Amino acid sequence: MAEGPTSMLDKLVGWCFTILLGSMALYGAVLLIQCIWPWLVVGLAVVGAVILGGWVVMRWRRW
């Protein structure tokens, strides 16, 4: 069944709920990043050290 045209108030309420849900999702994402931030930094440091070590060994073996 096709619905009739929606009122301006219905559109406003819809937009308000959309903004509310978006802000809740953003808040949850920020909390998640705050919780895993130290482990993320340590993991990136380890990966960077392994890549740098591999690059140094490859350069050293060529000479």
C-alpha positions as CSV (number, residue, x, y, z in Angstrom):
1,M,0.0,0.0,0.0
2,A,1.3,3.4,-0.9
3,E,1.3,5.9,1.9
4,G,0.3,9.5,1.4
5,P,2.7,12.4,1.6
6,T,4.4,12.7,4.9
7,S,4.1,15.9,7.0
8,M,7.0,18.2,7.8
9,L,6.9,17.0,11.5
10,D,7.3,13.4,10.5
11,K,10.4,14.3,8.4
12,L,11.8,16.3,11.3
13,V,11.3,13.5,13.8
14,G,12.9,11.1,11.3
15,W,15.9,13.3,10.9
16,C,16.2,13.7,14.7
17,F,16.3,10.0,15.2
18,T,18.8,9.6,12.4
19,I,21.1,12.2,14.0
20,L,20.6,10.5,17.4
21,L,21.5,7.1,16.1
22,G,24.5,8.4,14.2
23,S,25.9,10.2,17.3
24,M,25.4,7.1,19.4
25,A,27.3,5.1,16.8
26,L,30.1,7.6,16.7
27,Y,30.3,7.7,20.5
28,G,30.5,3.9,20.6
29,A,33.3,3.9,18.0
30,V,35.3,6.5,20.0
31,L,34.9,4.4,23.2
32,L,36.1,1.3,21.3
33,I,39.2,3.1,19.9
34,Q,40.0,4.5,23.4
35,C,39.9,0.9,24.8
36,I,42.2,-0.6,22.2
37,W,44.4,2.4,21.5
38,P,47.5,1.2,23.5
39,W,47.4,-2.3,21.9
40,L,47.0,-0.7,18.5
41,V,50.0,1.5,19.0
42,V,52.1,-1.5,20.3
43,G,51.0,-3.6,17.4
44,L,51.9,-1.0,14.8
45,A,55.3,-0.4,16.5
46,V,56.1,-4.2,16.4
47,V,55.0,-4.4,12.7
48,G,57.1,-1.3,11.9
49,A,60.1,-2.8,13.7
50,V,59.8,-6.1,11.8
51,I,59.5,-4.3,8.5
52,L,62.5,-2.0,9.3
53,G,64.6,-5.0,10.5
54,G,63.8,-6.9,7.3
55,W,64.7,-4.0,5.1
56,V,68.0,-3.4,7.0
57,V,68.9,-7.1,6.7
58,M,68.1,-7.1,2.9
59,R,70.2,-4.0,2.4
60,W,73.1,-5.4,4.5
61,R,73.2,-8.7,2.6
62,R,73.4,-6.9,-0.8
63,W,76.6,-5.1,0.2
